[in-house]
Amino acid sequence: MEAVLRRAPKLDGRPIRVRLAPDLRAHGGRLISGGSRGTEVHAGSFLRQREIVLGSELPGLPAEFARIFLHEVFHFVWLRAGNRLRRSWETLLEGELRRHARGELGWSADGRKRQLRPGDRAARSRRWRDYVCESFCDSAAWLLAGARAHEEFTLARRFREGRRVWLQTLLGRPELRV
């Protein structure tokens, strides 16, 4: 975990508890360890409790650990980002969609992007806002985790570059609140 944290920008805020659990699944808005119900996931964040739960298989997969851990950390950044910054990210994504961008930089954002319906953007629906958040977290993890290639990195290079510039501007801030 220390190597992952060295790649991350300086984060400021109360401690976040991190724990491991086997066989994680999401079901009915809950994170379940074990069983067969729900959708398999690698991690989940509990923002109010300031806790991240990671699949116990991840420490044995350093590249996946870095990507997934950073994704979860950036949920806390998103929570503290403020409306102006979040709207700026939305504007970036709206521009991509107007230019027919397909793909994403992670499974979380890709799944939510595929669920979008006509009108979600204009209405700023829950589906749209969930997509925007997951896209932010996946993009930050893509930039900071160090993996240049992954089967989940399906967004075209020209759109990745726009995200890189946006995130590097954000990360140039002396510290991010989590």
MIDOSE-1310 file (N, C-alpha, C; in nm, 2 decimals, decimal comma, always signed):
residues 178
meav	+0,08/-0,12/+0,00/+0,00/+0,00/+0,00/+0,09/+0,13/+0,00; +0,20/+0,12/+0,06/+0,29/+0,24/+0,06/+0,33/+0,28/-0,07; +0,36/+0,19/-0,16/+0,40/+0,23/-0,30/+0,28/+0,30/-0,37; +0,16/+0,25/-0,35/+0,04/+0,32/-0,40/+0,03/+0,46/-0,35
lrra	+0,04/+0,48/-0,22/+0,02/+0,61/-0,16/+0,13/+0,70/-0,21; +0,25/+0,66/-0,24/+0,36/+0,75/-0,29/+0,32/+0,80/-0,43; +0,24/+0,73/-0,51/+0,19/+0,78/-0,64/+0,08/+0,88/-0,62; +0,01/+0,87/-0,51/-0,11/+0,96/-0,50/-0,06/+1,10/-0,45
pkld	-0,15/+1,20/-0,48/-0,11/+1,34/-0,43/-0,13/+1,34/-0,28; -0,08/+1,44/-0,22/-0,10/+1,46/-0,08/-0,25/+1,48/-0,05; -0,30/+1,39/+0,04/-0,44/+1,40/+0,08/-0,45/+1,45/+0,22; -0,55/+1,53/+0,24/-0,57/+1,59/+0,38/-0,71/+1,56/+0,42
grpi	-0,72/+1,51/+0,55/-0,85/+1,48/+0,60/-0,84/+1,38/+0,71; -0,95/+1,35/+0,77/-0,95/+1,25/+0,88/-0,91/+1,11/+0,82; -0,86/+1,03/+0,91/-0,82/+0,89/+0,86/-0,93/+0,81/+0,80; -0,90/+0,73/+0,70/-0,99/+0,64/+0,64/-0,95/+0,50/+0,68
rvrl	-1,04/+0,42/+0,73/-1,01/+0,29/+0,77/-1,02/+0,20/+0,65; -0,92/+0,11/+0,63/-0,92/+0,02/+0,52/-0,91/-0,12/+0,57; -1,00/-0,21/+0,52/-1,00/-0,35/+0,57/-1,02/-0,44/+0,45; -0,99/-0,56/+0,46/-1,00/-0,66/+0,36/-1,12/-0,76/+0,40
apdl	-1,19/-0,81/+0,30/-1,29/-0,91/+0,32/-1,30/-1,00/+0,19; -1,33/-1,12/+0,21/-1,33/-1,22/+0,10/-1,46/-1,21/+0,02; -1,45/-1,25/-0,11/-1,57/-1,27/-0,19/-1,67/-1,16/-0,18; -1,63/-1,04/-0,22/-1,72/-0,92/-0,21/-1,83/-0,92/-0,32
rahg	-1,95/-0,88/-0,28/-2,06/-0,87/-0,38/-2,14/-0,75/-0,34; -2,20/-0,69/-0,44/-2,29/-0,58/-0,41/-2,43/-0,63/-0,44; -2,52/-0,61/-0,34/-2,66/-0,66/-0,36/-2,75/-0,56/-0,28; -2,85/-0,51/-0,35/-2,95/-0,42/-0,28/-2,89/-0,30/-0,21
grli	-2,79/-0,24/-0,27/-2,73/-0,13/-0,21/-2,63/-0,16/-0,09; -2,61/-0,29/-0,07/-2,52/-0,33/+0,04/-2,40/-0,40/-0,02; -2,29/-0,41/+0,06/-2,17/-0,48/+0,03/-2,17/-0,61/+0,12; -2,17/-0,72/+0,05/-2,18/-0,85/+0,12/-2,04/-0,93/+0,10
sggs	-2,00/-0,99/+0,20/-1,88/-1,08/+0,19/-1,93/-1,22/+0,19; -1,90/-1,29/+0,08/-1,94/-1,43/+0,06/-2,08/-1,45/+0,01; -2,12/-1,57/-0,02/-2,25/-1,60/-0,08/-2,25/-1,59/-0,23; -2,37/-1,61/-0,28/-2,38/-1,60/-0,43/-2,48/-1,50/-0,48
rgte	-2,54/-1,42/-0,39/-2,63/-1,32/-0,43/-2,55/-1,19/-0,47; -2,61/-1,12/-0,57/-2,55/-0,99/-0,61/-2,44/-1,00/-0,71; -2,38/-0,89/-0,74/-2,28/-0,88/-0,84/-2,14/-0,88/-0,77; -2,05/-0,95/-0,83/-1,91/-0,96/-0,78/-1,85/-0,82/-0,79
vhag	-1,78/-0,77/-0,69/-1,71/-0,64/-0,69/-1,57/-0,66/-0,62; -1,48/-0,57/-0,65/-1,35/-0,58/-0,58/-1,34/-0,49/-0,46; -1,43/-0,40/-0,44/-1,42/-0,31/-0,33/-1,55/-0,23/-0,31; -1,56/-0,16/-0,20/-1,67/-0,06/-0,18/-1,62/+0,04/-0,07
sflr	-1,68/+0,16/-0,08/-1,65/+0,27/+0,01/-1,77/+0,30/+0,09; -1,75/+0,34/+0,21/-1,85/+0,38/+0,30/-1,81/+0,52/+0,35; -1,86/+0,62/+0,28/-1,81/+0,76/+0,29/-1,84/+0,82/+0,43; -1,96/+0,80/+0,48/-1,99/+0,85/+0,62/-1,91/+0,78/+0,73
qrei	-1,89/+0,65/+0,71/-1,81/+0,58/+0,81/-1,66/+0,59/+0,79; -1,62/+0,65/+0,68/-1,48/+0,67/+0,64/-1,41/+0,54/+0,64; -1,46/+0,45/+0,55/-1,41/+0,31/+0,54/-1,41/+0,27/+0,40; -1,30/+0,20/+0,36/-1,29/+0,13/+0,24/-1,28/-0,02/+0,27
vlgs	-1,35/-0,10/+0,20/-1,34/-0,25/+0,21/-1,29/-0,30/+0,07; -1,18/-0,37/+0,08/-1,12/-0,42/-0,04/-1,13/-0,58/-0,04; -1,14/-0,63/-0,16/-1,14/-0,78/-0,17/-1,01/-0,84/-0,12; -1,01/-0,94/-0,04/-0,89/-1,00/+0,02/-0,80/-1,06/-0,08
elpg	-0,84/-1,07/-0,21/-0,75/-1,12/-0,31/-0,66/-1,01/-0,37; -0,69/-0,89/-0,34/-0,62/-0,77/-0,41/-0,47/-0,76/-0,36; -0,44/-0,78/-0,24/-0,30/-0,76/-0,20/-0,20/-0,85/-0,28; -0,25/-0,96/-0,33/-0,17/-1,05/-0,42/-0,17/-1,01/-0,56
lpae	-0,24/-0,90/-0,60/-0,24/-0,85/-0,73/-0,20/-0,70/-0,73; -0,08/-0,67/-0,72/-0,04/-0,53/-0,69/-0,09/-0,43/-0,79; -0,09/-0,46/-0,92/-0,14/-0,36/-1,02/-0,29/-0,33/-1,00; -0,37/-0,44/-0,98/-0,51/-0,43/-0,95/-0,54/-0,36/-0,82
fari	-0,46/-0,40/-0,72/-0,47/-0,33/-0,59/-0,46/-0,18/-0,60; -0,35/-0,14/-0,67/-0,33/+0,01/-0,68/-0,45/+0,08/-0,75; -0,49/+0,02/-0,86/-0,60/+0,08/-0,94/-0,73/+0,09/-0,86; -0,76/-0,02/-0,80/-0,89/-0,03/-0,72/-0,89/+0,06/-0,60
flhe	-0,78/+0,05/-0,52/-0,76/+0,13/-0,40/-0,77/+0,28/-0,43; -0,70/+0,32/-0,54/-0,70/+0,46/-0,57/-0,84/+0,50/-0,62; -0,91/+0,42/-0,69/-1,05/+0,45/-0,73/-1,13/+0,48/-0,60; -1,12/+0,39/-0,50/-1,20/+0,41/-0,38/-1,16/+0,53/-0,31
vfhf	-1,03/+0,56/-0,30/-0,99/+0,68/-0,23/-1,05/+0,81/-0,30; -1,06/+0,80/-0,43/-1,11/+0,92/-0,50/-1,26/+0,94/-0,49; -1,33/+0,84/-0,43/-1,47/+0,87/-0,39/-1,47/+0,97/-0,28; -1,37/+0,96/-0,19/-1,37/+1,06/-0,08/-1,33/+1,20/-0,13
vwlr	-1,24/+1,20/-0,23/-1,21/+1,33/-0,29/-1,33/+1,39/-0,36; -1,41/+1,31/-0,43/-1,53/+1,35/-0,50/-1,63/+1,41/-0,40; -1,64/+1,35/-0,29/-1,73/+1,40/-0,19/-1,70/+1,54/-0,14; -1,57/+1,56/-0,13/-1,52/+1,69/-0,08/-1,49/+1,79/-0,19
agnr	-1,51/+1,75/-0,31/-1,46/+1,84/-0,43/-1,54/+1,97/-0,44; -1,66/+1,97/-0,41/-1,74/+2,09/-0,42/-1,81/+2,10/-0,56; -1,92/+2,17/-0,57/-2,00/+2,18/-0,69/-1,93/+2,23/-0,81; -1,84/+2,33/-0,79/-1,78/+2,39/-0,91/-1,68/+2,29/-0,97
lrrs	-1,61/+2,22/-0,90/-1,52/+2,12/-0,95/-1,60/+2,00/-1,01; -1,70/+1,96/-0,95/-1,78/+1,85/-1,00/-1,85/+1,89/-1,13; -1,90/+2,01/-1,14/-1,96/+2,06/-1,26/-1,86/+2,07/-1,38; -1,74/+2,11/-1,34/-1,63/+2,11/-1,44/-1,60/+1,98/-1,50
wetl	-1,60/+1,87/-1,42/-1,58/+1,74/-1,47/-1,70/+1,70/-1,56; -1,82/+1,73/-1,51/-1,94/+1,70/-1,59/-1,93/+1,77/-1,73; -1,88/+1,89/-1,74/-1,87/+1,96/-1,86/-1,77/+1,89/-1,95; -1,66/+1,84/-1,90/-1,56/+1,76/-1,98/-1,63/+1,64/-2,04
lege	-1,71/+1,57/-1,95/-1,77/+1,44/-2,00/-1,88/+1,48/-2,11; -1,96/+1,59/-2,08/-2,06/+1,63/-2,18/-1,99/+1,65/-2,32; -1,87/+1,72/-2,32/-1,80/+1,74/-2,44/-1,76/+1,61/-2,51; -1,72/+1,51/-2,43/-1,68/+1,38/-2,49/-1,80/+1,32/-2,55
lrrh	-1,91/+1,32/-2,48/-2,03/+1,26/-2,54/-2,08/+1,33/-2,66; -2,07/+1,46/-2,67/-2,11/+1,53/-2,79/-2,02/+1,49/-2,91; -1,90/+1,45/-2,88/-1,81/+1,40/-2,98/-1,81/+1,25/-2,99; -1,92/+1,19/-2,94/-1,95/+1,04/-2,95/-1,84/+0,95/-2,89
arge	-1,78/+0,99/-2,78/-1,68/+0,91/-2,71/-1,74/+0,78/-2,66; -1,68/+0,67/-2,70/-1,72/+0,54/-2,64/-1,61/+0,49/-2,55; -1,65/+0,40/-2,47/-1,55/+0,34/-2,38/-1,53/+0,42/-2,25; -1,45/+0,37/-2,16/-1,42/+0,43/-2,04/-1,29/+0,39/-1,99
lgws	-1,26/+0,43/-1,86/-1,13/+0,39/-1,80/-1,15/+0,30/-1,68; -1,25/+0,22/-1,68/-1,28/+0,13/-1,58/-1,42/+0,07/-1,59; -1,44/-0,04/-1,53/-1,56/-0,12/-1,53/-1,67/-0,04/-1,47; -1,65/+0,03/-1,36/-1,75/+0,11/-1,29/-1,82/+0,21/-1,38
adgr	-1,73/+0,30/-1,44/-1,78/+0,40/-1,52/-1,84/+0,35/-1,65; -1,78/+0,24/-1,71/-1,83/+0,19/-1,83/-1,98/+0,14/-1,81; -2,00/+0,06/-1,71/-2,13/+0,01/-1,68/-2,24/+0,12/-1,66; -2,20/+0,22/-1,59/-2,29/+0,33/-1,57/-2,32/+0,41/-1,70
krql	-2,21/+0,42/-1,78/-2,23/+0,50/-1,91/-2,33/+0,42/-2,00; -2,32/+0,29/-2,00/-2,41/+0,21/-2,08/-2,55/+0,22/-2,03; -2,57/+0,25/-1,91/-2,71/+0,25/-1,85/-2,77/+0,39/-1,88; -2,70/+0,49/-1,92/-2,76/+0,62/-1,94/-2,87/+0,61/-2,05
rpgd	-2,97/+0,69/-2,02/-3,08/+0,70/-2,12/-3,09/+0,84/-2,17; -3,15/+0,86/-2,29/-3,17/+1,00/-2,34/-3,23/+1,08/-2,24; -3,18/+1,20/-2,22/-3,24/+1,29/-2,12/-3,17/+1,29/-1,98; -3,10/+1,19/-1,95/-3,03/+1,18/-1,82/-2,94/+1,30/-1,80
raar	-2,86/+1,33/-1,91/-2,76/+1,44/-1,90/-2,84/+1,57/-1,87; -2,93/+1,60/-1,95/-3,00/+1,73/-1,93/-3,07/+1,74/-1,80; -3,13/+1,63/-1,75/-3,20/+1,63/-1,62/-3,10/+1,62/-1,50; -2,98/+1,59/-1,53/-2,88/+1,56/-1,43/-2,94/+1,45/-1,33
srrw	-2,99/+1,35/-1,39/-3,05/+1,24/-1,32/-2,95/+1,17/-1,23; -3,00/+1,08/-1,14/-2,92/+1,00/-1,06/-2,82/+0,91/-1,14; -2,87/+0,86/-1,25/-2,79/+0,77/-1,34/-2,67/+0,86/-1,39; -2,70/+0,98/-1,43/-2,60/+1,07/-1,49/-2,49/+1,10/-1,38
rdyv	-2,54/+1,14/-1,26/-2,45/+1,18/-1,15/-2,37/+1,06/-1,11; -2,43/+0,94/-1,10/-2,35/+0,82/-1,07/-2,24/+0,80/-1,17; -2,27/+0,81/-1,30/-2,17/+0,79/-1,40/-2,06/+0,90/-1,39; -2,10/+1,02/-1,37/-1,99/+1,13/-1,36/-1,90/+1,10/-1,24
cesf	-1,95/+1,06/-1,13/-1,87/+1,02/-1,01/-1,78/+0,90/-1,05; -1,83/+0,79/-1,10/-1,75/+0,67/-1,13/-1,65/+0,70/-1,23; -1,68/+0,79/-1,33/-1,58/+0,83/-1,43/-1,47/+0,90/-1,37; -1,50/+0,99/-1,28/-1,39/+1,07/-1,21/-1,30/+0,97/-1,14
cdsa	-1,36/+0,88/-1,06/-1,28/+0,79/-0,98/-1,20/+0,69/-1,07; -1,26/+0,64/-1,17/-1,18/+0,55/-1,26/-1,07/+0,62/-1,33; -1,10/+0,75/-1,37/-1,00/+0,83/-1,44/-0,88/+0,86/-1,35; -0,91/+0,90/-1,23/-0,80/+0,93/-1,13/-0,71/+0,80/-1,11
awll	-0,78/+0,69/-1,09/-0,71/+0,56/-1,07/-0,62/+0,53/-1,20; -0,68/+0,55/-1,31/-0,61/+0,52/-1,44/-0,48/+0,61/-1,44; -0,49/+0,73/-1,41/-0,38/+0,82/-1,42/-0,27/+0,79/-1,31; -0,31/+0,76/-1,19/-0,22/+0,75/-1,08/-0,17/+0,61/-1,05
agar	-0,24/+0,50/-1,10/-0,20/+0,37/-1,06/-0,08/+0,32/-1,13; -0,04/+0,38/-1,24/+0,08/+0,34/-1,31/+0,06/+0,24/-1,42; -0,06/+0,18/-1,44/-0,08/+0,08/-1,55/-0,11/+0,16/-1,67; -0,04/+0,14/-1,78/-0,07/+0,21/-1,90/-0,16/+0,13/-1,99
ahee	-0,18/+0,00/-1,97/-0,27/-0,08/-2,04/-0,35/-0,17/-1,95; -0,48/-0,18/-1,98/-0,56/-0,27/-1,90/-0,69/-0,30/-1,99; -0,74/-0,41/-1,98/-0,86/-0,45/-2,06/-0,98/-0,35/-2,04; -0,98/-0,29/-1,93/-1,09/-0,19/-1,90/-1,07/-0,05/-1,95
ftla	-0,95/-0,03/-2,00/-0,92/+0,11/-2,06/-0,96/+0,11/-2,20; -1,08/+0,14/-2,23/-1,14/+0,14/-2,36/-1,17/+0,27/-2,42; -1,15/+0,38/-2,34/-1,17/+0,51/-2,39/-1,06/+0,55/-2,49; -1,10/+0,61/-2,60/-1,00/+0,65/-2,71/-0,89/+0,74/-2,65
rrfr	-0,77/+0,73/-2,70/-0,66/+0,81/-2,65/-0,68/+0,96/-2,65; -0,75/+1,01/-2,76/-0,78/+1,16/-2,76/-0,86/+1,20/-2,65; -0,95/+1,12/-2,60/-1,03/+1,16/-2,48/-0,96/+1,14/-2,35; -0,87/+1,04/-2,35/-0,79/+1,02/-2,23/-0,70/+1,14/-2,21
egrr	-0,65/+1,20/-2,32/-0,56/+1,31/-2,30/-0,63/+1,43/-2,24; -0,76/+1,46/-2,27/-0,84/+1,56/-2,21/-0,85/+1,54/-2,06; -0,88/+1,41/-2,03/-0,89/+1,38/-1,89/-0,76/+1,39/-1,81; -0,65/+1,35/-1,88/-0,52/+1,36/-1,81/-0,49/+1,51/-1,78
vwlq	-0,52/+1,60/-1,87/-0,49/+1,74/-1,85/-0,58/+1,79/-1,74; -0,71/+1,76/-1,74/-0,80/+1,81/-1,64/-0,75/+1,76/-1,50; -0,72/+1,63/-1,49/-0,68/+1,57/-1,36/-0,54/+1,63/-1,31; -0,45/+1,65/-1,40/-0,32/+1,70/-1,36/-0,34/+1,84/-1,31
tllg	-0,43/+1,92/-1,37/-0,46/+2,05/-1,32/-0,51/+2,04/-1,17; -0,60/+1,95/-1,15/-0,66/+1,93/-1,02/-0,55/+1,88/-0,92; -0,47/+1,79/-0,97/-0,36/+1,73/-0,88/-0,25/+1,83/-0,85; -0,24/+1,94/-0,93/-0,14/+2,04/-0,90/-0,17/+2,12/-0,78
rpel	-0,29/+2,10/-0,73/-0,32/+2,17/-0,60/-0,24/+2,11/-0,49; -0,20/+2,19/-0,40/-0,11/+2,14/-0,29/-0,16/+2,02/-0,22; -0,29/+2,02/-0,19/-0,34/+1,90/-0,12/-0,49/+1,89/-0,16; -0,53/+1,77/-0,15/-0,67/+1,74/-0,18/-0,74/+1,70/-0,05
rv	-0,86/+1,74/-0,03/-0,94/+1,70/+0,09/-1,00/+1,57/+0,07; -0,99/+1,49/+0,16/-1,07/+1,36/+0,16/-1,15/+1,34/+0,28
